[in-house]
Amino acid sequence: MRTLNTSSLDHLAVGAALLGAGGGGDPYIGKLLASWAIETYGSPQIVDPSEVPDDALCVMTGSMGAPTVAIERLPGGDELHLALLALERYLGKSITHLVGMEIGGINSMLPIASAARSGLPLVDCDGMGRAFPELQMCTPSLFGILASPMVIADAKGNTVVIDSADNHTAEKMARLITIEMGAVSYIALYPQSGKSLKESMIPRTLAFAENIGAVIAHARAKKVDPLAALLEVTRGVRLFEGKITDVDRRTVHGFARGVVSLSGIGPDTGSTLKVKFQNENLIAEYNGIIVATVPDLICFIEPSTGTPMTTEELRYGLRAAVIGIPCDSRWRTDSGLQLVGPKYFGYDLTYTPIENFVKPT
Amino acid sequence: MRTLNTSSLDHLAVGAALLGAGGGGDPYIGKLLASWAIETYGSPQIVDPSEVPDDALCVMTGSMGAPTVAIERLPGGDELHLALLALERYLGKSITHLVGMEIGGINSMLPIASAARSGLPLVDCDGMGRAFPELQMCTPSLFGILASPMVIADAKGNTVVIDSADNHTAEKMARLITIEMGAVSYIALYPQSGKSLKESMIPRTLAFAENIGAVIAHARAKKVDPLAALLEVTRGVRLFEGKITDVDRRTVHGFARGVVSLSGIGPDTGSTLKVKFQNENLIAEYNGIIVATVPDLICFIEPSTGTPMTTEELRYGLRAAVIGIPCDSRWRTDSGLQLVGPKYFGYDLTYTPIENFVKPT
């Protein structure tokens, strides 16, 4: 057990931005909310999954919808709390522990704010190990754990409980309600016991994200290559370094879809990289050959500082390094790939783990 | 208190078809379900609103969505019960009485099935006194009573609880979920005390509908003019008799919208009537002059038998009588007309009570 203070949040926000794999929303807004909640209610306790009693009632919290809207319309801080109260009411039981839904992006921070507000301990784990666009894309789905009953709340005090035996249906209904709520909502979902949490969730991802942020800060302070340090801490693969020559971005069915094109510099001079994204980066093609696919993480970094770059920030002319990071091994199973593999996102590809790709020469 | 048996259902179904004012769905399917429930679980008790204790917990039940779909995909009988159980769970209280949402159409029958299934008494009242297309169009809305918390259930066992402080928002969210559930859902809503029920609901509409059906059957058996008998029992106004010359029907935003045109016969020879509808009949124009508007009821009847005709049944060449029936006085208040008056349906008209119109000569 440890206490999370506001100074840890800076590192965590940087690490969570990287693990967003281009999506998940900039954690900066989430950090403001988490800082405010810590200053107002005190620091939340962070507990290791191994410390959670088997009979605990653990609930995921986070936001759903367009991160761009969350940035324009800040959550008031009580929406998540309202969601927790409504879920307790429906379950007829008290929640004992909070957990994060996704460590990537803004949803790394909201559970911290919620834990501070509610006084409940936050378990150091999450359900994605990165960011994904849909709520059934959580490791508990692979263990037969339902997202339902789940609660959706908005800033106007509306709450909706969805109780479905199918996580895809829950996602569809929650998406419709979220759009009606103004494109962003605050959710409490995947109620599960401490026993099942230890099996179904990805452990210690808060510590992992914080460590990534610390490594980047350290490299910057010591003026050493942040990229090399990052690759070491993430067991990542260097994919490319270049200048952005084009960003083709469209909004399709509420998702930010598009392609980023880069022209190589340094060792990649004369080569190109194309990265296709849907909120998150999905596929990387080096000189037309695929070198990385979802569910592995494809991440853009500002090369001189190691600062992660979200898809929204990418612009013509910017310099960027692109790295690949292996996803959690749960996603590499057949059922994991069915849920979040390239085929689900519309690419007729067989998944190859990023460390097995051979970059074309 | 009385017991409702299957023979009462026939009259009730005919009366409810008339009070559907063209919409609400054909009660025939509802009658089958109610008959089945009565045969399986026994006859439900019907209680007068005056018999309901002030501290009772009364809940409305019915279906939402396209009646045409309910006809194609019959409810299994347990969807409404599932909705009641989920509402009890969320409220943390036991429901003591059921009430109907709308006496017009299929929703006259579903609460009977639900009362038989659950063993709860059904109060002889409803929230519309006719049929309307949206769930905030219930008299309790006029008394500040919330539709929320409300439950939506489907045949696959999905349930959704909506808790909103605004009945228009509840309607919008429930509509989205209903479409996702396959265009029809089963709902439990407007939880209220017995005390508020006595003020907010339209009393004795089950008895009224049953009486309408009995009067039509009696006129048919005695070979007397069913139209005259109907006008007497409903305090109605004879608007027109003619042949249908055109039915222009479109589906717009999930509603059946259109215009029925008639050419007069008998005393109306040489005149025309146009009836505009959106699920229910909204506006009647006699030779281009408005002679009836929503919320008063505009109803089509097969003239020789007195059988009510829903909008779906209207076809070129059919003979029809058209009558107007005064709506409940609650709808004629400013707040009532704001909720269900012609302006809400997009007609820039001031409401005139049907009995005050002068038919052009």
Interface residues (C-beta under 8 A of the other chain):
Chain A: A86 R89 Y90 G92 K156 G157 N158 T159 V160 V161 I162 D163 S164 A165 D166 T169 K172 M173 L176 I177 E180
Chain B: A86 R89 Y90 G92 K156 G157 N158 T159 V160 V161 I162 D163 S164 A165 D166 T169 K172 M173 L176 I177 E180
